[in-house]
Amino acid sequence: MATLQITKKLYVIPLNDVQSTTLAERYVTGVRLRLFGWREHGEVEAQGPLPAYYLIDNPKRCAQINRFDGCYEESLRKDIGFFLGLLHGGVLTPDGTLRPDAKSLVLLHTQDFREGYECGRWDYFTHYEEIVHTGGEQSTLRWAIGCTVGEHFGRLFPLAKPQLCKHPALSAKQRTVLQEA
């Protein structure tokens, strides 16, 4: 994956494969704002990951202004690039390393999102694809986005062996194999 230049000395590997120049430019703007912009405007620097509802509210706003109808692809790329950049910048230090206090890409506030996030991470690390969720529309939305975030950003937050060994879907034989690995 290509790196993006944030400042003269800081380069980061984006959270996803960026193939649009527009998205890349706005991604850089989001990371830079999250890491340095607050100081430049005389405000207190934002600390740590954004809340999980950020991933739900912003796409909803884009839908409300018809960004997904196919007529506003460039604007949608700008929005998504900026949203992802802000997310990524929230888990980085100003020198580009992962914040020691960041345990996930976003703060996990709801049980639905947390369960989805854990299932997504489980799938990323084990390729166990028998994931099922039942619930209302909002519950399922939070769970599905949590699952996507957990699965797609597993490379950023490694899974500890004890977490793998304790997963309830594992048989006794699978637990033994993982503990011996």
N, C-alpha and C positions, 0 to 999 in steps of 0.2 A: 504494500500500500504506500502511496506517495505521501510525503510529509508536506505540511502547510507552514509557511513562514508567518509567524505571529508578530515578531519584532525583528530587529536586525540580528539578534543573537538567538532568539527562541523559535524553534521549529517543533511542531507536534504532529503525530500520526493521528489523523481524524478517526472518529468512532466508527465511521463507515466509509466505504469506497466512494469518493467524491469524483464524479465524472462531469459535472457542470461547473463552468467557470463562475457563473453567478452564485451558485450554492457555495462554492469554495470561498469566494470573496466575503460573503455574508457570514460564513462559518468563522473565518478569521476575525471579522468584526465582533462576533459574539464572544469568542474566547478572549480577545483583547479587552473588551468592555468588562467582562467578568473578572479578569485578572488585574487590570490596571485602570480602567475607565472611572471607577468610583473615586479613586484618589485624584484623578485629573479634574474632577468636578467638585472637589472639596468635600466629598461625602465620606462616610465611613465605608471601608471596603467590605463588600459582600463576602460572607464566609460560608464555605462548604456547599454541599449539594442543594439543588432546588427541591421543593416538595414534589411528590409524585403527581399531584393534580395539575402541575405545569404541563405535563405530557397529555393531559386530557383537555384542559381548558383552551390551550392555544390552537390545536386542530379544530376544536368546536368553533372558535372565533373565525378561523379561516373558512370553515364551511358556511357560517352565517353570512360572510361577505362573498360567497360563491367562488372561492379560490379553486375548488375542486371540479368546476364545471367544464374544464378544458380550455377556457378562453383566457385564463390568467396564469399560464404555466410559469412564466418568468417571475411573476410576483410570488407565486407559491414556492418556487426555488429559493427566492430571497428569504421568505418567511422561515422555511424549513432549515435553511443554512444557519440563519441567525439563532433559531431555537436550539439546534444541535450544538452550535458554538457556545451558547450560554450554559447549556448542560455540561459540556465537556470542561469548560473553564471553571465550573463550580467544584470539580474534583481535582483540580491541578493547583500546584503552588506556582508562584511567579517564575520559578526557574524551569517549569514544565514537568516536574515530577508529580506523581500521584500524592495527594494530601494524605498524611498518615492517619488522619481521623476519618477519611472517606471510606466507608464500607460498602457503598452501593452508589450507582449513578445518581439516584434520587433518594430523597427521604421517604421511607415507606410508612405512610400514615394510615392507610386502611387495610383491614384484614384481607379483603379481596385482592388488592394490588400485591400485598406481601405474599399471599399464596401463589398468585400467578408468577411473581418474580422468582420465587423459590422453584416452582415447576419449570420455568424457563431455564434457569441455571442448571437444574437437574438434567434437562434435555441436552443442553450445550455440552456438559461434561460427560454424559453417559450415553447419549443418543437414544434414550428411552422415550419413545414417542406416544405412549398410551396415556396421554394427558386428557382428562375430562373435567369440565366444570359445568355446574348447573346453577342457575340463579336468575334474577331479574335482569333487565336490560342494563341498568347502571352497574350492577354488581359484575355482570359479564364483561362489560366494557373495561372496567378497572382491572379485572382479572386478566383479560386478554392483553391489554397494554403492558401490565406487569410481566406477563409471560414473555412477551416480545422483548422487553427491555432486559430481562434476566437472561434470555437466550442469546441475544445479539451482542451483549457487552460482557460476556463471561471472560473474554481475554483480558479485560481491564482489571477485573477483580477475581483472582484465582480462587478456586475452591479448595478448602483445606480437606485433607484426608478424613479427619473425624466427621466432617459434615457429610461426606459421601457414605461413610460406614453406618451412619445413623438414619439414613433415609428409609421411611416406612415401606416403600415399594420393594426393597431388596429382600431377597430370600436369605436364609441363614448361609447358604453356600456362597452367594454373591458377596455377602459381608466378609466372609472368611477370605475370599480371594482378594478383596480390596485391602483388608488389613495386612495381608502378607505382601502386597505390592510395594 
